[in-house]
Amino acid sequence: MAYDLQLSHIGKVYDNGTPAVIDFNLDVDKGEFIAFLGPSGCGKTTTLRMIAGFESITSGDLMIRGKRVNDLQPEKRPTSMIFQNYALFPHMTVRQNVMFGLEVKGLPLPEANRKVDRILDKLGLTEVADVRPTRLSGGQRQRIALARSLVVEPDILLLDEPLGALDANLRKSIQNELKLLQRDLGITFVFVTHAQSEALALSDRIVVMNAGRIEQISPPRELYTRPQSIFVARFIGANTLISGKVRNIDGGTVSLDTPFGALLAEPPASAITTGAAASIVLPAEAMHVLPGTMSEAEVRARHGGNVVPCQINRLQLVGHILQIGMTLPSGEAVSLEGHADKYRDTLQAGAAGYVAWNPADTTLIAQ
């Protein structure tokens, strides 16, 4: 069975010779929710526009349901795109905006009206059908853009940061609606965002891009807990990186010489050799902070092997969460959050302490 969307060695080079997308490879199953995530200028929107047909492809093959569409015009592709500013027609009512795509396709009016009525009802827009978008809220305009894109029944819906203009509370509400709608319709979604929280909350898989290249393609939890490159480790989550050289490899344990002494880690997915440079990726969630009144041996016995002294600089209670700011012996500032009950009456700002963690909760990346 053909993939819904397949990008094989896709590349984009601008007329001035600047590469925007380099050797992009991705296979998308029907009904998947895929997020393109990365910093500004990484090539994620350019890739989305190549899928839509708004940007030419320099090299490679773009397939939709087994058909090569490199040279197919946007209106001939089984895709629909929602832009960041929604691109609604201000002089048209909600109904007219939603009807527009069906009119372009030449659908008979009775059938077009039935489709419009159905999608307006599904997205809660029936009561404002005769109102112009300029008189409606940001959330309502976002739903109009969704309705206009979905009413033409695309195989693939492309979304270019469609929640970027919404405030935080409304964005969260629309995120939930968007995921439920995608599951209900079973349509393949390809979503561009620079917001980690959106990508992690919405997608089945995330494509992390950097300087036109794919850094990693993984489900959200795997991406968050097991980054495969230094860039991803720094870009996703709140990680501390500790660099060193491999001292010894003993079965399922790697010993690393670091500025903080010998530290233990699990072997990386890729091959690694003695003497190789590597970095331990230490998520904030894996770290435990202990008071300096405890002995290092006691800390090591309690928390599984790796212990580094620290200076506790800041303790700030926000609701039931305690925010802890520390400095490591290297001078590096580290912050983490933990439940207040876990640290109640054990830590003191300005005092010495320890950061401890289990090697199994970290990732080792060869450099």
Legacy VTK file of the C-alpha trace (Angstrom):
# vtk DataFile Version 3.0
C-alpha trace
ASCII
DATASET POLYDATA
POINTS 367 float
0.000 0.000 0.000
1.338 3.445 -0.947
2.106 6.006 1.713
-0.193 9.014 1.923
2.861 11.233 1.534
6.419 10.343 0.554
9.361 12.713 0.233
12.445 11.068 -1.278
15.735 13.022 -1.287
13.845 16.309 -1.597
16.061 19.361 -1.990
15.471 23.068 -2.504
18.160 25.503 -3.664
17.263 29.159 -4.246
18.304 31.011 -7.387
21.236 32.644 -5.553
22.618 29.192 -4.724
21.503 29.118 -1.086
20.286 25.653 -0.021
17.015 25.765 1.937
16.226 22.033 2.238
18.836 19.270 1.919
18.120 15.575 1.228
14.772 15.446 3.044
13.352 11.912 3.390
10.018 11.096 5.030
7.273 8.465 4.635
3.861 9.347 6.110
1.096 6.811 6.680
-2.570 7.625 6.144
-4.072 9.420 9.127
-0.741 10.365 10.731
-0.260 13.712 12.448
3.257 14.874 11.551
4.888 18.010 12.979
7.834 19.854 11.435
9.703 21.504 14.312
12.781 23.696 14.309
14.144 27.229 14.680
13.345 30.018 12.252
15.042 29.525 8.891
15.523 25.764 9.279
13.474 24.943 6.147
10.265 23.621 7.698
7.883 26.077 6.019
9.728 25.756 2.690
9.218 21.973 2.871
5.513 22.440 3.626
5.158 24.828 0.681
6.856 22.287 -1.627
4.288 19.697 -0.548
1.499 22.198 -1.274
2.969 23.176 -4.648
3.631 26.816 -3.754
7.405 26.267 -3.900
9.272 24.467 -6.687
11.361 21.381 -5.956
15.008 21.431 -7.005
15.680 17.704 -6.590
14.042 14.504 -5.395
10.544 13.060 -5.699
7.345 14.102 -3.946
4.674 11.389 -3.963
1.084 11.610 -2.750
-0.657 8.225 -2.537
1.830 6.755 -4.967
1.565 9.528 -7.577
4.509 11.832 -8.330
3.280 15.429 -7.999
6.496 17.477 -8.348
5.158 19.480 -11.280
1.457 19.461 -10.397
-0.133 22.866 -9.722
-1.407 23.501 -6.138
-5.081 23.389 -7.149
-4.535 19.990 -8.799
-3.032 18.380 -5.676
-5.184 16.503 -3.122
-3.948 18.874 -0.409
-5.311 21.895 1.411
-3.291 24.471 3.336
-4.043 26.697 6.319
-1.765 29.724 6.565
-0.633 31.456 9.744
-2.841 34.495 9.060
-5.729 32.231 7.871
-5.985 34.190 4.553
-9.772 34.605 4.855
-11.689 36.885 2.478
-12.850 39.845 4.618
-15.630 40.870 2.190
-17.230 37.397 2.315
-19.359 35.846 5.032
-18.268 32.709 6.864
-20.436 30.574 4.559
-19.034 32.224 1.450
-15.464 31.706 2.655
-16.103 28.016 3.271
-17.968 27.621 -0.030
-15.179 29.216 -2.086
-13.067 26.094 -2.655
-16.073 24.044 -3.748
-17.048 26.755 -6.247
-13.527 26.679 -7.702
-13.876 22.910 -8.115
-17.205 23.443 -9.916
-19.244 21.304 -7.504
-23.020 21.473 -8.114
-24.648 23.967 -5.744
-26.969 21.537 -3.872
-24.068 19.177 -3.078
-21.806 22.102 -2.164
-24.434 23.465 0.242
-24.767 20.078 1.946
-20.998 19.840 2.439
-20.787 23.405 3.782
-23.695 22.857 6.191
-22.090 19.683 7.498
-18.656 21.204 8.150
-20.103 24.395 9.685
-22.116 22.251 12.079
-19.105 20.073 12.939
-16.961 23.100 13.793
-19.676 25.040 15.641
-19.949 27.818 13.059
-23.596 27.506 11.989
-24.776 30.439 14.113
-22.195 32.807 12.567
-22.514 31.533 8.990
-23.769 34.897 7.685
-21.246 37.025 9.604
-18.026 38.360 8.088
-14.772 37.020 9.630
-13.563 40.494 10.665
-16.326 40.602 13.301
-15.310 37.286 14.881
-12.723 36.187 17.441
-9.334 34.647 16.666
-10.593 31.205 17.650
-13.601 31.493 15.361
-11.447 32.664 12.442
-9.173 29.679 13.017
-12.210 27.380 12.774
-13.317 29.102 9.556
-9.894 28.438 8.038
-10.175 24.805 9.121
-13.683 24.504 7.681
-12.633 26.030 4.357
-9.725 23.602 4.085
-11.614 20.497 5.208
-14.781 21.023 3.156
-12.886 20.159 -0.060
-12.043 16.778 1.534
-8.264 16.807 0.998
-6.126 13.712 1.392
-3.594 15.809 3.297
-4.128 18.971 5.359
-1.097 21.267 5.633
-0.939 23.727 8.530
1.620 26.551 8.686
1.766 27.668 12.336
-2.024 28.195 12.421
-2.104 28.819 16.193
0.659 31.411 16.279
-1.693 34.427 16.466
-3.797 33.079 19.355
-3.338 33.845 23.048
-2.084 31.073 25.332
-5.454 29.928 26.712
-7.175 29.913 23.336
-4.210 28.150 21.747
-4.485 25.308 24.268
-8.227 24.975 23.624
-7.765 24.916 19.840
-4.922 22.368 20.175
-7.308 19.955 21.882
-10.002 20.523 19.252
-7.530 20.102 16.418
-6.277 16.726 17.636
-9.801 15.407 18.254
-10.903 16.619 14.816
-7.928 14.971 13.107
-8.639 11.643 14.797
-12.324 11.888 13.924
-11.716 12.651 10.238
-8.737 10.320 9.760
-7.039 12.864 7.478
-3.246 13.123 7.344
-2.076 16.368 8.979
1.327 17.962 8.384
1.845 20.753 10.883
4.647 23.353 10.973
5.487 24.943 14.313
8.398 26.407 16.250
6.639 25.682 19.569
7.834 22.496 21.230
4.712 22.172 23.360
2.445 22.105 20.305
4.527 19.512 18.500
4.825 17.284 21.571
1.116 17.538 22.405
-0.382 17.093 18.944
1.766 14.907 16.736
2.251 11.187 16.222
5.800 11.864 14.999
7.996 14.944 15.009
10.529 15.890 12.336
13.185 18.125 13.906
14.972 20.272 11.325
18.142 22.329 11.535
19.792 24.326 8.742
17.729 22.572 6.056
18.452 19.036 7.258
16.524 16.493 9.297
18.110 15.972 12.714
15.674 13.339 14.006
12.271 11.795 13.280
10.648 10.234 16.338
7.417 9.954 18.334
7.167 12.772 20.900
8.164 10.781 23.989
11.156 9.177 22.261
12.291 12.537 20.932
12.014 14.070 24.402
13.700 11.253 26.310
16.174 9.907 23.732
17.611 12.708 21.552
19.957 11.438 18.843
22.065 14.564 18.296
23.510 17.418 20.330
21.248 19.867 18.492
18.083 17.964 19.429
19.283 17.573 23.029
19.710 21.345 23.304
16.553 22.211 21.364
14.043 19.851 22.993
13.213 19.921 26.692
15.404 21.226 29.516
18.591 19.202 29.306
22.026 19.651 30.820
24.887 18.339 28.670
28.055 16.993 30.255
30.909 16.402 27.822
33.730 13.934 28.305
35.727 11.046 26.857
34.916 7.367 27.049
37.178 5.735 29.647
35.737 2.231 29.631
32.893 0.187 28.137
31.750 -2.688 30.301
28.692 -4.484 28.947
25.715 -2.212 29.501
27.679 0.610 31.152
29.973 3.315 29.769
32.363 5.170 32.077
33.066 8.722 30.968
35.890 11.036 32.114
34.275 14.460 32.645
35.121 17.760 34.372
33.183 16.334 37.343
35.149 13.101 37.509
34.107 9.675 36.244
30.381 9.397 35.414
28.394 6.391 34.272
26.027 6.170 31.299
24.222 3.597 29.217
25.762 2.915 25.773
24.341 5.000 22.907
22.305 3.498 20.070
25.244 4.079 17.702
28.620 2.402 18.101
31.127 4.033 20.444
34.767 3.270 21.255
37.156 3.899 24.122
38.674 7.376 23.896
35.783 8.774 21.849
34.284 12.150 22.714
30.696 11.942 23.962
28.115 13.902 25.917
25.703 12.802 28.619
22.271 14.335 28.064
20.762 14.848 31.499
17.042 15.798 31.511
15.826 18.021 34.319
13.281 15.320 35.225
16.092 12.839 35.913
17.941 15.047 38.396
17.550 14.827 42.161
18.812 17.623 44.397
20.069 16.639 47.847
21.308 18.809 50.718
25.042 19.099 51.318
24.524 17.856 54.897
24.298 14.327 53.473
27.446 12.355 52.659
28.309 11.725 49.019
28.259 7.969 49.669
24.715 8.226 51.045
23.591 10.245 48.034
25.199 7.767 45.635
23.572 4.793 47.355
20.149 6.424 47.258
20.112 7.675 43.671
22.072 5.263 41.540
25.649 6.135 40.786
26.198 9.662 39.465
26.732 12.505 41.931
27.967 16.067 41.274
28.291 18.779 43.945
26.425 22.031 43.380
25.619 25.371 44.949
21.900 25.959 45.528
21.240 29.570 44.573
17.480 29.952 44.305
14.357 28.254 45.657
11.043 29.633 44.439
7.656 28.097 45.180
5.057 28.471 42.403
1.882 26.756 43.536
2.870 23.169 44.303
6.028 23.366 42.149
9.436 24.287 43.552
11.816 25.948 41.096
15.464 25.273 41.945
18.386 27.252 40.532
21.887 25.793 40.986
25.468 26.269 39.866
27.733 23.316 39.067
31.486 23.350 39.843
32.115 24.255 36.187
30.141 27.468 36.700
27.241 26.224 34.578
23.815 27.331 35.788
21.194 24.592 35.971
17.478 24.934 36.691
14.886 22.293 37.418
11.410 21.979 38.838
10.080 19.437 41.325
7.006 18.873 43.438
7.200 20.925 46.623
6.459 17.882 48.795
9.560 16.111 47.477
11.876 18.870 48.682
9.925 20.207 51.668
12.277 21.466 54.413
15.342 19.728 52.884
17.025 22.438 50.776
18.273 25.911 51.612
19.164 28.733 49.233
22.832 29.674 49.510
23.822 26.241 50.797
25.857 23.476 49.217
24.129 20.436 47.767
24.380 17.566 45.332
22.808 16.737 41.975
22.342 12.977 41.579
20.852 10.793 38.861
20.505 7.231 37.629
22.551 6.541 34.456
19.552 4.718 32.945
17.614 8.009 32.869
20.121 9.734 30.580
21.205 9.498 26.952
24.809 9.271 25.731
25.528 10.925 22.373
28.784 10.279 20.538
30.351 13.422 19.065
LINES 1 368
367 0 1 2 3 4 5 6 7 8 9 10 11 12 13 14 15 16 17 18 19 20 21 22 23 24 25 26 27 28 29 30 31 32 33 34 35 36 37 38 39 40 41 42 43 44 45 46 47 48 49 50 51 52 53 54 55 56 57 58 59 60 61 62 63 64 65 66 67 68 69 70 71 72 73 74 75 76 77 78 79 80 81 82 83 84 85 86 87 88 89 90 91 92 93 94 95 96 97 98 99 100 101 102 103 104 105 106 107 108 109 110 111 112 113 114 115 116 117 118 119 120 121 122 123 124 125 126 127 128 129 130 131 132 133 134 135 136 137 138 139 140 141 142 143 144 145 146 147 148 149 150 151 152 153 154 155 156 157 158 159 160 161 162 163 164 165 166 167 168 169 170 171 172 173 174 175 176 177 178 179 180 181 182 183 184 185 186 187 188 189 190 191 192 193 194 195 196 197 198 199 200 201 202 203 204 205 206 207 208 209 210 211 212 213 214 215 216 217 218 219 220 221 222 223 224 225 226 227 228 229 230 231 232 233 234 235 236 237 238 239 240 241 242 243 244 245 246 247 248 249 250 251 252 253 254 255 256 257 258 259 260 261 262 263 264 265 266 267 268 269 270 271 272 273 274 275 276 277 278 279 280 281 282 283 284 285 286 287 288 289 290 291 292 293 294 295 296 297 298 299 300 301 302 303 304 305 306 307 308 309 310 311 312 313 314 315 316 317 318 319 320 321 322 323 324 325 326 327 328 329 330 331 332 333 334 335 336 337 338 339 340 341 342 343 344 345 346 347 348 349 350 351 352 353 354 355 356 357 358 359 360 361 362 363 364 365 366
